Amino acid sequence: MKAVSITEHGGPEVLQWVEAEDPAPAAGEVIVDVVASALNRADVMQRWGLYPLQPGWSPYPGLEVSGRISALGEGVTGWQVGDEVCALLTGGGYTQKVAVPAGQLLTIPKGVGLAEAAGLPEVTATVWSNIVMTAGLKAGETLLVHGGAGGVGTMAIQIAKALGARVVTTVGGAEKAAQARGLGADLAIDYRTEDFTQHGPYDVILDVVGGDYLERNVESLAADGRLVVIGLQKGLEGRLNLAEIVFKRASVHGTTLRTRSKEYKAEVVAEVQQNVWPMIENGTVQLVIDRTVPMADAAEGHRLMEAGGHLGKILLLNEDHA
């Protein structure tokens, strides 16, 4: 098979389409012939050397795929060779074939194309596990989503609205603000010209930014508010006023889905299949795709993501398996 290899740490040009060894399924795994994968911010961090690989992880980037099952490992039940699926991965999505624990497979939602479905697993699992399973967002509460134009942001806006929450989001520019409102955001704040702290308090904040947003996030929380930090785009350090935490009875969570156990990921995937897939199938929630590029030209996809002008997901199409 072929795969996108990170030949050294650096810019998009270090991504090369190379020959690689075909994977074999371990017990409890299947092999998926990959039709498409999708870009995530963690892929960019891995390329720069800022997301160290753990033992047993694939050296190839890519946290989600869609495709067709071509082989079953020992003990796998409920799936057959030829089934069309999408899957949540720890890595290895930028390839023509990938081994996946069976518990991390999802069916393709009705009305969604096979290639398009590659953009669903990571973003839906990230949103559901953080705003529902971790933060416990409830109907009638207010959610602040930072980065409302990205893959996570566009999905979080829609799922939170479907759950009955009021949704506020930060975006860069008037055009993205209008797009966020079109997805259901009650208020879209242009972070270049407005201060999101002036529109709180917020019961739950989903933060992909990190850095100096920490202090302002905590300042903006309501009593019993919950801040979930899942990204570090603005840095690793921020100030924390403990008095705000204590007197508001607030909580701050730092999470990453990639390093979780396969058992936890299977739990998340099952909840997503049960709760989010019906939202997609009835049209309440839609995957927002900015564009598709050939997997062999993954470097171009990374350039687009780092430029920051996209809305929603960027997909990588494996043209040999389309």
C-alpha positions in Angstrom: 0.0 0.0 0.0 0.9 3.7 0.0 0.8 6.1 2.9 1.6 9.7 3.7 4.8 9.7 5.7 6.2 12.5 7.8 9.8 12.4 6.6 11.0 14.9 9.1 9.4 17.5 11.4 8.6 20.7 9.6 6.2 22.4 7.1 3.7 20.7 4.8 6.4 19.8 2.3 7.7 17.1 4.7 4.6 15.0 3.9 5.5 12.4 1.2 3.4 9.7 -0.5 5.5 6.6 0.0 5.3 2.8 -0.2 4.4 1.2 3.1 3.8 -2.2 4.5 0.2 -3.5 4.5 -1.3 -3.9 8.0 -2.6 -7.2 9.3 -5.6 -7.4 11.7 -4.8 -8.3 15.3 -7.5 -10.0 17.3 -10.5 -7.7 17.6 -9.5 -5.6 14.6 -10.6 -5.2 11.0 -8.7 -3.9 8.0 -10.4 -1.0 6.2 -9.5 -0.2 2.6 -9.5 3.6 3.0 -11.7 5.7 0.6 -11.0 9.0 2.4 -9.5 10.5 5.5 -9.8 14.0 7.0 -7.5 16.6 8.4 -7.4 17.5 12.1 -5.3 20.0 14.0 -3.5 17.1 15.8 -2.2 16.0 12.4 -0.5 19.4 12.0 0.9 19.2 15.5 2.3 15.7 14.8 3.9 17.0 11.6 5.7 19.8 13.5 6.8 17.3 16.2 4.5 18.7 18.9 2.4 15.6 19.4 4.8 12.8 20.4 3.7 9.3 19.3 3.0 6.7 22.0 4.2 3.0 21.8 1.9 1.1 19.4 0.6 4.1 17.5 0.9 4.3 13.7 3.6 6.6 12.5 1.3 7.9 9.8 -1.1 10.8 10.6 -4.9 10.7 10.3 -7.4 10.2 13.1 -10.5 9.2 11.0 -11.3 7.4 7.8 -14.1 6.0 5.8 -13.9 2.9 3.5 -14.8 -0.8 3.1 -13.8 -3.7 5.4 -11.4 -6.0 3.6 -10.4 -8.4 6.4 -11.6 -9.5 9.9 -9.3 -10.3 12.8 -10.0 -13.1 15.2 -13.0 -12.6 17.4 -14.7 -9.8 15.4 -18.4 -10.2 15.2 -21.2 -7.9 13.8 -19.1 -6.8 10.8 -18.5 -8.5 7.4 -16.0 -8.1 4.6 -17.4 -5.5 2.2 -19.2 -3.4 4.9 -19.0 0.3 4.3 -17.9 2.0 7.5 -16.2 5.1 9.0 -13.9 4.8 12.0 -12.2 6.7 14.8 -8.4 6.1 14.9 -5.4 6.7 17.0 -3.5 7.3 13.8 -2.8 5.9 10.4 -5.6 7.4 8.4 -3.5 8.9 5.7 -3.0 5.5 4.1 -4.6 3.1 1.6 -5.3 0.4 4.4 -5.6 0.7 8.1 -6.2 -1.6 11.0 -9.0 -0.5 13.3 -10.3 -1.9 16.6 -13.9 -3.1 15.9 -15.3 -1.0 18.7 -14.2 2.1 16.9 -16.2 1.4 13.7 -19.4 3.2 12.8 -22.0 2.6 10.1 -22.4 5.3 7.4 -25.3 7.5 8.3 -28.2 7.4 5.8 -27.9 10.2 3.3 -24.2 10.7 3.8 -21.7 9.6 1.0 -19.0 7.2 1.8 -16.1 9.6 1.2 -17.9 12.4 3.0 -18.3 10.2 6.1 -14.6 10.3 6.6 -15.0 13.7 8.3 -17.5 12.5 10.9 -15.9 10.2 13.5 -13.3 12.4 15.1 -15.3 15.6 15.1 -18.5 14.0 16.4 -16.7 12.0 19.0 -14.7 15.0 20.1 -17.8 17.2 20.5 -20.0 14.6 22.2 -17.4 13.3 24.6 -16.5 16.8 25.7 -19.7 18.9 25.8 -22.0 16.0 26.9 -19.9 13.2 28.6 -17.4 15.5 30.3 -19.2 18.9 30.7 -22.8 17.6 31.0 -24.3 20.3 28.8 -28.1 20.5 29.4 -31.0 22.1 27.5 -31.4 25.8 28.5 -27.7 26.2 29.3 -25.4 28.5 27.3 -22.4 27.1 25.5 -19.5 29.2 24.3 -17.6 27.5 21.4 -14.2 29.0 20.4 -13.3 28.5 16.8 -16.8 28.2 15.4 -15.6 28.0 11.8 -13.5 24.9 12.2 -14.5 21.3 12.1 -15.1 20.9 15.8 -16.7 24.3 16.1 -19.2 23.8 13.2 -20.2 20.5 14.7 -20.4 21.7 18.3 -22.8 24.6 17.3 -25.2 22.2 15.7 -25.1 19.4 18.3 -25.5 21.9 21.2 -28.5 23.5 19.4 -30.1 20.1 18.9 -29.7 19.5 22.6 -31.6 22.7 23.4 -28.7 24.9 24.5 -28.1 28.5 23.6 -24.9 28.7 21.6 -22.3 31.6 21.4 -19.2 31.2 19.3 -16.0 33.1 18.4 -14.9 33.4 14.8 -12.5 35.5 12.7 -14.4 37.9 10.5 -17.9 38.9 9.5 -18.2 36.2 6.8 -17.5 33.4 9.2 -19.8 35.0 11.8 -22.7 34.9 9.3 -21.8 31.2 8.5 -21.9 30.3 12.1 -25.3 31.9 12.6 -26.5 30.0 9.6 -25.5 26.8 11.4 -27.6 27.8 14.4 -25.3 30.0 16.6 -27.4 32.5 18.6 -24.5 34.9 18.7 -21.3 34.9 16.7 -18.5 37.1 18.1 -15.7 38.4 15.9 -12.7 37.9 18.2 -10.7 40.4 16.2 -13.0 43.3 17.3 -15.0 42.0 20.2 -14.3 40.6 23.7 -16.3 37.4 24.3 -16.2 38.0 28.1 -18.7 40.8 27.6 -21.3 38.4 26.4 -21.2 35.8 29.3 -21.7 34.2 31.6 -21.4 30.8 30.0 -22.4 27.5 31.6 -20.0 25.5 29.4 -17.0 26.6 27.3 -15.3 24.4 24.7 -11.9 25.9 24.0 -9.6 24.9 21.1 -7.3 27.9 21.6 -5.6 27.6 25.0 -2.9 30.0 26.1 -4.0 33.3 27.4 -7.7 32.4 26.8 -7.6 30.5 30.1 -8.0 33.5 32.4 -10.7 35.1 30.3 -12.6 31.8 30.0 -12.7 31.3 33.7 -13.7 34.9 34.2 -16.6 34.3 31.8 -18.0 31.1 33.5 -21.3 31.1 35.3 -21.7 29.6 38.7 -21.1 25.9 38.5 -19.6 26.5 35.0 -17.4 24.0 33.2 -14.5 24.8 31.0 -13.1 22.1 28.7 -9.8 22.8 27.0 -9.1 20.6 24.0 -6.6 22.6 22.0 -3.4 24.7 22.5 -3.3 26.8 19.4 -2.2 29.9 21.3 0.2 28.2 23.6 0.8 26.0 26.6 0.5 28.5 29.5 -2.2 30.8 30.9 -3.0 32.5 34.2 -5.6 30.9 36.5 -7.4 32.9 39.2 -8.2 30.2 41.8 -10.7 32.5 43.6 -12.8 32.5 40.4 -12.8 28.7 40.5 -13.6 28.4 44.2 -16.4 31.0 44.5 -18.1 30.0 41.2 -17.7 26.3 42.1 -16.3 26.1 38.5 -14.4 23.2 37.0 -11.6 23.1 34.4 -11.0 20.0 32.3 -8.2 19.3 30.0 -8.8 16.4 27.6 -7.6 14.8 24.5 -9.4 11.9 22.8 -6.4 10.5 21.0 -4.6 9.1 24.0 -7.7 7.5 25.5 -8.0 3.7 25.8 -9.7 1.8 23.0 -12.4 0.8 25.6 -13.2 4.5 26.2 -13.2 5.2 22.5 -15.6 2.3 22.0 -17.9 3.9 24.6 -17.8 7.3 22.9 -18.4 5.7 19.5 -21.4 3.8 20.8 -22.9 7.0 22.2 -22.2 8.9 19.0 -23.9 6.2 16.9 -26.9 6.2 19.2 -27.3 9.9 19.7 -25.6 11.9 16.9 -26.3 9.7 13.9 -30.1 10.2 14.2 -29.5 14.0 14.2 -27.5 13.6 11.0 -30.0 11.3 9.3 -33.0 13.6 10.1 -31.1 16.7 8.9 -30.7 18.5 12.2 -26.9 18.2 12.1 -24.8 18.3 8.9 -21.1 17.8 8.3 -19.6 21.0 6.9 -16.9 20.2 4.3 -14.7 23.0 2.9 -13.1 20.9 0.2 -11.5 17.6 -0.8 -7.9 17.1 -2.0 -6.1 14.0 -3.2 -4.5 12.0 -0.3 -1.3 11.9 -2.3 -1.3 15.7 -2.0 -1.9 15.9 1.7 0.6 18.7 1.9 -1.8 21.0 0.1 -4.5 20.1 2.6 -2.2 21.0 5.4 -1.3 24.4 3.8 -5.1 25.1 3.5 -5.6 24.3 7.2 -2.7 26.4 8.4 -3.8 29.3 6.3 -7.0 29.3 8.4 -9.5 30.4 5.7 -11.5 27.2 5.5 -15.0 26.5 7.0 -15.5 23.0 8.4 -13.5 19.9 7.3 -10.9 19.3 4.7 -11.0 15.8 3.3 -8.3 13.6 1.7 -9.6 11.4 -1.0 -7.8 8.1 -1.7 -8.4 8.0 -5.5 -7.4 4.3 -5.8 -10.3 3.3 -3.6 -12.9 5.9 -4.4 
